């Protein structure tokens, strides 16, 4: 299993394969794909502020059907507790996305350099 950061979800939905290296595409194709529930909220936020033109429900539903994307169901209190120690960022979305991956100690596919420099299981091949 591998977690996906928000931008990865949006790029997958939009069919922007050029954003991914060959190794990143292989990881996506070879693993079960998970997102934190907070990714849904961040996608909706991006829609509401006009950064994307499709709402979260449509994007997540499409990826669930097309690529088997799953929403992690780890207990929210456990995720929040983990996120409280992530003082290297003030971004609540990043804190919860990283904490979600930490709970299961699974890799997080992200291009975000700040996340990658602070979370050893964050990858961008």
Buried (B, 14 or more C-beta within 10 A) or exposed (E): EBBBBBBBBBBBBEEEEEBBEEEBEEBBEEBEBBBBBBBBBBBBBBBEEEEBEBBBEEBBEBBBEEBEBEEBEBEEEEBEEBBEEBEBBEBEBBBBBBBBBBBEEBBBBBBBEBBBEBBEBBBBE
